[in-house]
Amino acid sequence: MSVAAWWLLHEDAETKIRRAHEELNVLLNKEEGQASSAPILNARALRDMFADACSVTGDAEVFTGIYTPEDMVGTIIQVQALFQRIELTFSELEVEFSAADDARVRFSAVLAAQRSAGAQVDEVRDVISRMRKVDGNWLFAEFNLVELSGQ
């Protein structure tokens, strides 16, 4: 077995959680001129990232609610369709474990996006995500937008 394969199989929980946030961040972004089929191609990867019930709370406006993985993917695809370009960055991730199978991650989300109608959207939000370990996989179970830091 190669060293890389061994390393990937033996990552600690915090590394896996950070990697899941990085992957979600990449899948939420959209390049200008991106093929309309890209979100559909990403749908399976996105679906596999969410727990059976994932809640969105806090300063989330119209998105507050409890979603199935399929509902989360549908909502993400609908939001991406509203924009020509989405540049989202997660930074300053702080991982805390409340149990061996439960973690909360506080981070800043910086959004710079261009609406299809031409308007620019720039926002910074503080977010707390909750992840649960289910069948050996860390899944997103909650997103709480705790504060609007700037616009």
C-alpha positions in Angstrom: 0.0 0.0 0.0 1.4 3.4 -0.9 2.1 6.0 1.7 -0.6 8.3 0.2 -3.3 5.6 0.4 -2.3 4.8 4.0 -2.4 8.5 4.9 -5.8 9.1 3.4 -7.2 6.0 5.3 -5.7 7.2 8.6 -6.6 10.9 8.6 -7.8 12.2 11.9 -11.3 13.5 12.4 -10.4 17.1 12.3 -8.6 16.7 9.0 -11.6 14.9 7.5 -13.9 17.7 8.7 -11.7 20.4 7.2 -11.5 18.5 4.0 -15.3 18.2 3.8 -15.6 21.9 4.2 -13.1 22.5 1.5 -14.9 20.1 -0.8 -18.3 21.8 -0.1 -16.7 25.2 -0.7 -15.4 24.1 -4.2 -18.8 22.6 -5.1 -20.7 25.7 -4.2 -18.6 28.0 -6.4 -19.5 28.7 -10.0 -17.3 30.1 -12.7 -18.6 32.5 -15.3 -19.6 30.6 -18.4 -19.7 27.3 -16.6 -21.6 24.6 -18.4 -25.2 24.3 -17.2 -24.7 20.6 -16.7 -22.0 21.1 -14.0 -24.3 21.4 -11.1 -26.1 18.2 -12.1 -22.7 16.5 -12.4 -21.9 17.7 -8.8 -25.3 16.6 -7.4 -24.2 13.2 -6.3 -21.1 14.4 -4.5 -23.2 17.1 -2.8 -26.0 14.7 -1.8 -23.5 12.4 -0.2 -22.2 15.3 2.0 -25.5 15.8 4.0 -27.1 13.9 6.9 -30.7 12.7 6.4 -31.9 15.9 8.0 -29.8 19.1 7.6 -31.1 22.3 9.2 -30.4 25.8 8.1 -31.0 28.4 10.9 -30.1 31.9 11.9 -29.7 34.8 9.5 -30.6 32.5 6.6 -33.7 34.4 5.4 -35.7 32.3 3.0 -33.5 29.2 3.4 -34.4 28.5 7.1 -35.7 25.0 7.4 -34.9 21.3 7.6 -33.8 19.6 4.4 -33.1 16.1 3.1 -29.9 15.7 1.1 -31.9 15.8 -2.1 -33.6 19.1 -1.0 -30.2 20.6 -0.2 -28.9 19.7 -3.6 -32.1 21.1 -5.3 -31.8 24.4 -3.4 -28.1 24.7 -4.2 -28.8 24.1 -7.9 -31.6 26.7 -7.9 -29.4 29.3 -6.2 -26.5 28.7 -8.6 -28.8 29.2 -11.5 -29.5 32.8 -10.3 -25.8 33.7 -10.7 -23.4 34.0 -13.5 -20.5 33.6 -11.1 -20.1 32.6 -7.5 -16.9 33.0 -5.6 -17.3 31.7 -2.1 -14.4 31.3 0.4 -14.5 29.6 3.8 -11.8 30.8 6.2 -10.7 30.7 9.8 -12.2 27.3 10.5 -12.3 26.4 14.2 -13.2 22.8 14.8 -14.6 21.7 18.2 -15.8 18.2 19.2 -18.8 17.9 21.5 -18.5 14.1 21.2 -16.5 11.6 19.1 -19.2 11.6 16.5 -20.3 15.3 16.7 -18.4 18.4 15.7 -19.1 22.1 15.3 -17.1 24.3 13.0 -17.1 28.0 13.2 -15.9 29.8 10.1 -16.2 33.0 8.0 -17.9 32.7 4.6 -17.0 35.4 2.1 -19.3 35.6 -1.0 -18.5 37.6 -4.2 -21.1 36.8 -6.8 -22.5 38.3 -10.0 -26.2 37.8 -10.5 -27.5 36.8 -13.9 -29.3 40.2 -14.0 -25.9 41.9 -13.5 -26.0 43.0 -9.9 -22.9 42.3 -7.7 -23.4 40.6 -4.4 -20.7 40.9 -1.7 -21.3 39.4 1.8 -19.4 38.1 4.7 -21.2 35.8 7.2 -20.1 34.0 10.3 -21.3 30.4 10.1 -21.4 27.5 12.5 -21.8 24.1 10.8 -22.5 20.9 12.7 -21.2 17.6 11.4 -22.1 14.2 12.6 -20.2 11.0 11.9 -22.6 8.5 10.3 -21.4 5.1 9.2 -17.8 6.3 9.3 -18.5 9.5 7.2 -18.7 13.0 8.5 -21.9 14.6 7.2 -23.3 18.1 7.4 -26.3 18.2 9.8 -26.7 22.0 10.4 -25.7 25.4 9.2 -26.3 28.3 11.5 -25.6 31.8 10.0 -24.9 33.5 13.3 -24.1 37.1 12.2 -23.9 39.3 9.2 -20.4 40.7 9.4 -20.5 43.1 6.5 -21.8 43.8 3.1 
